[in-house]
Amino acid sequence: MSFSLRPDDVTPISPEERDQLALKLTEEQRHILLHEGTEAPFCGGYLAKSGPGTYHCALCDLALFDAAHKFDSGTGWPSFTQPLAANRLHQVADHRYGMQRVEVRCARCSGHQGHVFPDGPAPTGLRYCINSQALVFYPV
């Protein structure tokens, strides 16, 4: 691949590069990351994951969340109080299914990660509700 995949480089990739990266995804990952799908609650592999490390976008490997900001929200999806940096995620209004939510997408590849809600714990008051299939965990 001729483009950067450094875990800290937020430079957007081209549609062709995104298509190339998508070839490595499973069917469920493609459904979630490319077509704004979601996994069933309480089924994701990272729901109960603990320990130090970082969670990266499963499509482009951009580092998105520090495990230190992960918490059990009781919602059935991995939840975080904040991303590694504000520029790692884009927020998009989501009015599907008669709801008003804020979708979060990877800043580099635009892969759907999940949603952010204003009902999280201190200090941010935010709950980033993220699909396990959209992530890859790298332990420290």
Secondary structure as GFF3:
##gff-version 3
##sequence-region A 1 140
A	DSSP	alpha_helix	15	22	.	.	.	ID=ss1
A	DSSP	alpha_helix	27	35	.	.	.	ID=ss2
A	DSSP	beta_strand	53	57	.	.	.	ID=ss3
A	DSSP	beta_strand	63	66	.	.	.	ID=ss4
A	DSSP	three_ten_helix	67	69	.	.	.	ID=ss5
A	DSSP	beta_strand	70	71	.	.	.	ID=ss6
A	DSSP	beta_strand	79	80	.	.	.	ID=ss7
A	DSSP	three_ten_helix	86	88	.	.	.	ID=ss8
A	DSSP	beta_strand	89	94	.	.	.	ID=ss9
A	DSSP	three_ten_helix	96	98	.	.	.	ID=ss10
A	DSSP	beta_strand	101	106	.	.	.	ID=ss11
A	DSSP	beta_strand	112	117	.	.	.	ID=ss12
A	DSSP	beta_strand	127	130	.	.	.	ID=ss13
A	DSSP	three_ten_helix	132	134	.	.	.	ID=ss14
A	DSSP	beta_strand	135	139	.	.	.	ID=ss15
###
